[in-house]
Amino acid sequence: MSTATLTAPLPARQGWLVDRRHDLISTVGGVAASLALVGLHVWGGVSSLVLWWAWVLMLDGPHLFATVSRTYLDTREWQVRRRLLLGSLGWFAAGPLCFGVSAALGTQVPFVVFLTLASLWAYWHVVRQHYGIMVLYQRKGGPLSPLDRRLDSVTLYTGLLAPFLAFAVTHPVARKRLGLTGTPTWEPVVAGACFALVLALVVLYAVRQVLRWRAGQRVNGPKLLMMGAALGLTALVFWPSVSARMDFIMFAVAVTAFHNVQYHGVVWFYHRNRYHAAGVDAAHFGWAPRVSRRFVIYAVCGVVFTLLYRGLGCGFGAHPGCGGFDLRMPLAAGLTLRDFMEGLIWGFALHHYYLDQKIWRVSRDAGLNKDLKLGSAPAT
């Protein structure tokens, strides 16, 4: 790659995923949603139960509908991905299957392992979206050297995973779920090393950006803002003095709300380009153009979708604050019908995680590159 390619000035508006306003509201500014929820809980004293349900109904559940709107409601996606759309529904059987294995073996271990792995996949899903959006910003900002692409990846992954590891081995509830018992001994040392590693990488990354700027090379401001927001939020949420003041159910809320807003922003941009651009015959796409014609329609559909599946879980007492029916009588291995329903409801999330990693492959999908206004797909 020539030096001229790396040092050419950024054209007007290049670097933003959509444009300055959209990005500062969504793909970058979405961090404000997470910060507001954390602040209301930690410093405002608002109940974690109230905040959890507000997050579920307004952000998280509707973001699952966002995936549905661009796949199952799109007739052309059915033509291209029918096997994927049908096969991915198998994830709804994962929870009940593990429940059945536990019942057959007379031990809760398989089902507990399922719940633990599902929770870990939930966080990994958030990490992978941040990585994917960083890659989109790399594409928008122009070519980078292999060194800078690698440094972007290492910094982002480490900044999102190391604080989570520190939290997992030190927080009492997280430790219990991982099977760590007794008084922490080596764990605080590991946690300190995790945060020290992140700090060292961030300093190295900042130095590299300064050196590139002084050499007249491109410094992609929007990408730096997005990475700074993601890393800053992660460090705050998992910082010991902050995490110690948070109810356990708030961690999912805190790290996922930013992800939710980002996702809605990307999907809405995709909808605008795929279904509603000038010259597009929306009739060829089935229901997808109808539910995305206006944001209020899209939002209402997302909330209704959430009420339906979360209402089912709430009715069976599988969600916080829901008494549900009297379904706590043990069935087998000490597990109850409530546990069965919890495993079934996890299917909505697992299905989303799996499907999502298949439908956003910009390196392989020329049509997706067009719908996200990225140009042609790069060679792999």
N, C-alpha and C positions, 0 to 999 in steps of 0.2 A: 504494500500500500504506500503510495507516494506521500511525501511530506505536504505537498500542495493539497492533497485530499483532506488531510487531517487539520490543516490550518485555515482552510477556506472559511469565511465568515458565515455564520448562521443566517439563512434567508429570513425575511420578515415572517414572524409567527411560527417559524420552525422551532421545534423543541417541545411545544405544548402538544399534548395528546389530541385534544380537540381545539381549544383556544384558551386564552388566559382565564376568562370568566368561568368557563365550564370546569377547568382543571382546579381552580382555586376553590370551587364549591365542592367538587366531587373527588377526583383521583388524588388530590393533595389535601384539600380542605376537609375531606371526610373525617380526618383525624379529630376534628372539633366535636363530632358526635361521641366518640369514645371518651375524649377528655371531659365533656360535659357530664356523661354518665358516671365516670369515676369521681369527678368533683362533687356531684350531688350526693353520692353515697359516702365517700370518705370524709369530706369536709362539710357537706350539707345535711348529713344525717338521714337522708331519704332511704326508705326501706329497700333492701335488695330485691324483695319480692315484687314491689311496684315497678322498679326499674327493669327487672327481668321481663315482666310481661309487656311493658312499654316497648322494649327492644324487640321482643318476639313478634309483636303485632305490627309494629311500624317499620321494622328494618329486616329482621332475619327471615321470618316466614315469607314476606313478599320477595326477598331475593331468591328464594327457591322457585317462586312463581316466575321470576325473570328468566330462569333457565327453561322452564316449561314453555314460556311464551315464544322463545326463539327455536324450539325444537318440536315438541308435540303439537303445537298449534300452527306450525309452518308445513304446508303440504309438500313443499320442495325438499325440506329436510327429511320428511318421511320417504321420499323417493330415493334420496341419497344414503340415508342412515337408518333405514328400517331395521336392519339386523341389530344395530347398536341400541336404538330406542327400545326395542322389545327385550333384548338380552339384558340391558342394564336394570330392568325391573326386578331381576333376580336378587338384587341387593336387599329387597324388602324381606326376603326369606332368611337373611343372615342371622338376625336376632332370634327369631323363632327357632331356627335350626340349632343355634348354640344353647338355647333354652332346653330344647329337646335332648341334646347331648348331655347336659347337666342332669336332667331328670332320669335319663337312662343309666347314667353312671352313679347316680346318687350323691353327687357333689356339685357345689355351686361354682367350682373353679372355672369350667369352660365359659359359663355365662359372665362371670366377673372379668375374665380375660377379654371377652368380647367387648364389654363396656369400656374397659381400659383402652383397648386398641382403637375403638371408635372415637374416644375422646382425643387420643393422640393424633388420629387421622384428621380430626376437626381442626386441630392447631396447624398441622402440616398443610392442610388445605389453605389456610390463611397465609402461611408463609409462601406457598407456591403462587398464590395470586399476586402478592407483592412482587415476587420475582418476575412473574409474567408482565406486570405493568411496568416494571423497570426496563424489561426488554423492549416493550413498546416505546418507551421514552428514548432508549438507545437508538431505535430505528428512526424515530422522529428527529433526533438530534444529529443524525449523520454518522458516517463511519467512525469507528474507534479502533485503536490498536489492540491486538490480542492481550497485551498486558493490562490495558484499562478495562477491557471487558471482564477479564478474570478478577481484577481488583474489585469491580462492581459486585460481582457474584459473591466473592469471598466475604466482603464487608457486609452485604445484605444478609446472607445466610447466617453468618456468625452473630451479627447484631440481633437477629430474631430468635436464634436457637439457643445461644449461650445463656441469656437471662432466663429463658424458659427452663433450661436445665438447672440453673441455680434455684429457681422457685421449686422445681419438682423434688429436689433432694432436701429442701429445708422447710417448706411449708408443712405443717402437721397433717392436714387432710391429704395433700398430695403424697406425702411420704407413706401414709397408711394405704393409699390406693396402689402404690408401687410395692407394697410389702416391706417397707423399711420400718423397723421397730426400734425401740430404745431411744436413749438420749443421743442426739446428733454428735458425732465425733469428727469424722473426716469431712462431713458434708459442708460445714461452713467454709472450710478451706477451698473446696471445689467451687462453691458459690462465689467466693472472693476472686478466685482465678478466672472465672467466667466473665465477671464484670471488668476485671483488669484487661483481659484479652480484647473485649469489645472496645474499651477506651483506647488501647494501643492501636487497634486497627483503624478506628475513626481518626486518630491523629495522623497516622500514616496516609490515610485516604485524603485528608484535608491538605497535607503537604503536597501530595501528588497533584491535586487540583491547582494549587498555587503555582507549582512548577510548570504545569501545562499552560496555565494562563500567561505566565511570564514568557513562555516560549511562543506565544501567539496561537496556541492551539485552542480548539473548541472546548468550552466549559458549558455543559448543558444545565442551565439553572433549574428548569422545571424538574428534571430527573433528580437533581440534588435535593430539591424541596421535598419530593415524594419520599426519597430514601431517608432524609432527615426526620420527616414526620413518622414514618414507620419505625425507625430505630429509636427515636425519642419516646414514642408511646410505649414501646416494649420495655425499655429500660425503666420508665416510670412505673408501669403496672407491676412489674416483677421486682422492683426495688424493695428490699426487706421491710423498711419502715412504712412503706405504702401498702404492700401486700398483707402485712400483719393486721391492717385495719379494714380489710375487705372480706366480706362473706364469700365463701368459696364459689357460689353460683355467679358471682359478679365477674370472675375472671374471664369466663366465656363471653360475657357481655362486653367487657372492656376491650378485649383484643379483636372481637369480631365486628363491632359496630362500624369501625373504619372500613374494614373489608366490605361490609354490606353496602355502604354508601359508594365506595369505589365501583362495586359490581353494578349497582343500579345505573351509575353514570355511563359505564362502558356499554351496557346493554341498551340503554336509551339511545346513545349515539349510533350503535349498530342498527337499531330499529329505524331511526331517521333515514339512514343511508340505504338500507336494504328495502324497506317497504314504502317509504314516503318521499324519496328523492324525485326530482322532476323526470318525467318520462317513464317512471316505473308503473307497471300495471299491477296494482295491489291485489287484484282479484286472483292472481296466480298463486298467492301465498296462503290462502285459507283464512283462518281466524286471526293469525298473528297481526296483520295490519289493523284489524278492528280493535283489538285490545290495546294497541299502541298508538292509536290515532291521536289521543290526547293524554297528557300525563295523568290527569285526574282519573281517567278510565283505567289506565294501567295500574295506578295506585289502589283504586277500589278493588280491582280484580285480585291484586296481591293480598290485600287484607282479607277478602272473602275466602280465598284459598287457604290462608293461614288459619282463619277461624274454623274452617272445616276440619283440617287435620289436627290442629292443636286442640280443638274442641273435643275430638275423639279421645285424644290422650288425656285431657283434663277430666273427661267423664269417667275414665278408668283410674283416676288418681295418679297418673304417670308424670304429672308436672307439678312444680312447686306451688303450694297454696291450693291445690285441688284435692278435696276429700274424695270425690267420686263415689262410686258404689262401694259396698263393703266387700272388697276383693283381696283382703290380706290373709285369708285363710290359706295355709300352705298347701301346695299341690304336690310337689316332689322336691326333694333335696332342700327343703326350706324355702323354695321359691314360690311366688304367688302369681295369680292372674295379672296383678298389677305389674309384676316384673316382665311377664310375657308381653304385655302391651307396651311397656317401655322399650323392649327390644324391637317390637314391630314399628313403633314411631321412629326409632333411630333409622329405620329404612329410608325415610324421606331424606335425611341428611346424607346417608351413605350413597344413595342413588345420585344425589346432587354432586357429591365429591367425585364420584367415578365419571359421571357423564360430563362434568365440567372439564375434566382434564383431557377429554377426547374432542371437544368441539371448539377449542380455542387455540389450535395449533397453527399459528400464523406462519411458521416456517414451512408448512406443507400445504396450506390451503390458500390458493390464489383468490378464490371468491371471498374468503374472510379478509384478506388483505385489502380487497376492493371495498368491502363494507365498512372497514375501519379506516379507510383512506390512508393506507400505508404504502401504496404502490404495489409492485409485483413482489411475490414471495421470494425471499433470498434463497440462494442455492444452499443445500445442506450436504 
